[in-house]
């Protein structure tokens, strides 16, 4: 049995795709998300914080820290780096306690248009499903996602017919916080 397991363990240790798979699925923070932050051995540095609309949090001794688009591990590391000036080798724990900021919007000919709360990675088809699906008058050839990138808007077409047939799943991409799915 050991002869079989040893090569598998070695392959997993050196194959970069294994470790990156978990990282790519990590939840990325959005404005409005809630975090519980604590520093081991520093009871006064335990605090619940909300990601502000500008994408930052404020934490004692660290000040204002940009966190939007980061996962909890990256925020822990960023806070630890700022706290090192005051605390030797700080062990920072960040736990996402609420994902209120991770929302997409659905408008048009779906059964339940409105806001969709995404608690993790959520695809176009999943958001359509959470919206109750298409109504019978929906124009499936014109479905699109409107994404704000900085000061510009990006239009991402969705090929619904190919998604449903399974011929081309490339437009079943993951939505980002603030995306609007438009179903004419």
C-alpha positions as CSV (number, residue, x, y, z in Angstrom):
1,X,0.0,0.0,0.0
2,X,2.9,2.4,0.8
3,X,4.3,1.8,-2.7
4,X,1.1,3.1,-4.2
5,X,0.6,6.1,-1.9
6,X,4.1,7.4,-1.9
7,X,4.1,8.4,-5.7
8,X,0.6,9.9,-5.3
9,X,1.7,12.0,-2.3
10,X,4.9,13.1,-4.1
11,X,2.9,14.0,-7.2
12,X,0.5,16.1,-5.2
13,X,3.3,17.9,-3.5
14,X,5.0,19.1,-6.7
15,X,2.1,19.5,-9.0
16,X,1.1,23.2,-8.9
17,X,-2.4,22.6,-10.2
18,X,-3.4,20.8,-7.0
19,X,-2.7,23.7,-4.7
20,X,-3.9,26.4,-7.1
21,X,-7.3,24.7,-7.5
22,X,-8.2,25.4,-3.9
23,X,-6.9,29.0,-4.1
24,X,-9.0,29.8,-7.2
25,X,-12.2,28.8,-5.4
26,X,-11.5,31.0,-2.4
27,X,-14.2,33.7,-1.8
28,X,-13.0,37.2,-2.8
29,X,-14.2,40.0,-0.6
30,X,-16.6,42.7,-1.8
31,X,-17.9,46.0,-0.2
32,X,-20.5,45.1,2.4
33,X,-18.9,41.8,3.5
34,X,-18.5,41.2,7.2
35,X,-15.3,39.9,8.8
36,X,-14.2,38.7,12.2
37,X,-10.6,39.6,12.8
38,X,-8.5,38.5,15.7
39,X,-4.8,38.5,16.7
40,X,-3.7,35.5,18.7
41,X,-2.6,36.5,22.2
42,X,-4.0,40.1,21.8
43,X,-7.6,40.0,23.2
44,X,-8.0,43.8,22.6
45,X,-7.4,43.2,18.9
46,X,-10.5,41.1,18.2
47,X,-13.0,43.0,16.1
48,X,-15.9,42.5,13.7
49,X,-15.5,44.8,10.7
50,X,-17.4,45.5,7.5
51,X,-15.8,46.1,4.1
52,X,-16.5,49.7,3.3
53,X,-17.9,50.9,-0.1
54,X,-14.3,52.0,-1.0
55,X,-13.1,48.4,-0.5
56,X,-11.2,48.9,2.7
57,X,-11.5,48.0,6.4
58,X,-10.1,49.9,9.4
59,X,-8.3,47.9,12.1
60,X,-6.6,49.1,15.2
61,X,-2.8,49.7,14.8
62,X,-3.1,48.8,11.1
63,X,-5.3,51.7,10.0
64,X,-7.0,51.6,6.7
65,X,-6.4,48.4,4.7
66,X,-7.6,47.7,1.1
67,X,-9.2,44.3,1.1
68,X,-11.7,44.2,-1.8
69,X,-10.8,41.4,-4.3
70,X,-8.7,39.5,-1.7
71,X,-9.5,36.3,0.1
72,X,-9.4,35.8,3.9
73,X,-5.9,34.4,3.8
74,X,-4.5,37.4,1.9
75,X,-6.2,39.8,4.3
76,X,-4.7,37.9,7.2
77,X,-1.2,38.2,5.7
78,X,-1.7,41.9,4.8
79,X,-2.9,42.8,8.4
80,X,0.0,40.8,9.9
81,X,2.5,42.7,7.8
82,X,1.1,46.0,9.1
83,X,0.9,44.8,12.7
84,X,4.5,43.6,12.7
85,X,5.6,47.2,13.5
86,X,3.8,46.9,16.9
87,X,3.5,43.2,17.6
88,X,6.3,40.6,17.0
89,X,5.2,37.8,14.7
90,X,1.5,38.5,14.8
91,X,-0.8,35.6,14.1
92,X,-3.9,37.1,12.5
93,X,-7.1,35.2,11.8
94,X,-9.7,36.5,9.4
95,X,-13.1,34.8,9.1
96,X,-15.7,35.9,6.6
97,X,-18.9,36.0,8.6
98,X,-21.3,37.6,6.1
99,X,-21.3,38.0,2.3
100,X,-23.9,40.7,2.0
101,X,-21.7,42.6,-0.5
102,X,-21.4,39.8,-3.0
103,X,-24.5,40.5,-5.0
104,X,-25.5,40.4,-8.7
105,X,-28.5,41.9,-10.2
106,X,-31.0,40.3,-12.7
107,X,-33.3,42.4,-14.8
108,X,-35.7,41.7,-17.6
109,X,-37.7,38.6,-18.5
110,X,-37.0,36.3,-15.6
111,X,-39.6,35.1,-13.1
112,X,-37.9,36.8,-10.1
113,X,-35.9,39.9,-11.2
114,X,-33.9,41.6,-8.6
115,X,-30.9,41.1,-6.3
116,X,-29.2,37.7,-6.1
117,X,-26.9,37.1,-3.1
118,X,-23.9,35.0,-4.1
119,X,-22.4,33.2,-1.1
120,X,-19.6,31.7,-3.3
121,X,-18.6,31.4,-6.9
122,X,-21.8,31.6,-8.9
123,X,-22.2,31.1,-12.6
124,X,-24.6,32.6,-15.2
125,X,-26.8,29.6,-15.2
126,X,-26.9,29.4,-11.4
127,X,-28.0,33.1,-11.2
128,X,-30.7,32.5,-13.8
129,X,-31.9,29.6,-11.7
130,X,-31.9,31.7,-8.5
131,X,-34.0,34.2,-10.5
132,X,-36.7,31.6,-11.1
133,X,-35.6,31.0,-14.7
134,X,-36.6,32.7,-17.9
135,X,-40.1,33.7,-18.6
136,X,-41.7,32.5,-21.9
137,X,-41.1,35.8,-23.7
138,X,-37.4,36.0,-23.0
139,X,-35.1,36.6,-26.0
140,X,-32.4,34.0,-25.3
141,X,-30.3,35.3,-28.2
142,X,-29.7,38.7,-26.5
143,X,-28.8,37.7,-22.9
144,X,-25.8,39.6,-21.6
145,X,-23.9,40.5,-18.4
146,X,-23.0,44.1,-17.8
147,X,-19.8,44.4,-15.7
148,X,-18.4,47.6,-14.3
149,X,-14.6,47.7,-14.6
150,X,-13.3,50.8,-13.0
151,X,-14.9,53.7,-15.0
152,X,-15.9,51.5,-18.0
153,X,-18.7,49.1,-18.6
154,X,-18.0,45.8,-20.2
155,X,-20.8,43.8,-22.1
156,X,-20.4,40.1,-21.9
157,X,-22.7,38.1,-24.2
158,X,-24.3,34.9,-23.0
159,X,-25.0,32.2,-25.6
160,X,-28.0,30.6,-23.8
161,X,-28.9,28.1,-26.5
162,X,-25.4,26.6,-26.6
163,X,-25.3,26.5,-22.8
164,X,-28.5,24.6,-22.6
165,X,-27.4,22.1,-25.3
166,X,-24.0,21.7,-23.7
167,X,-22.2,22.6,-26.9
168,X,-20.3,25.6,-25.5
169,X,-20.1,26.3,-21.8
170,X,-17.6,29.2,-22.1
171,X,-20.3,31.8,-21.5
172,X,-21.4,30.2,-18.3
173,X,-18.7,32.2,-16.5
174,X,-18.7,33.3,-12.9
175,X,-20.4,36.5,-12.0
176,X,-18.6,39.1,-10.0
177,X,-20.1,41.4,-7.3
178,X,-22.0,44.2,-8.9
179,X,-22.6,42.4,-12.3
180,X,-26.0,42.8,-13.9
181,X,-27.5,40.0,-15.9
182,X,-29.9,41.4,-18.5
183,X,-32.5,39.2,-20.1
184,X,-34.5,41.1,-22.8
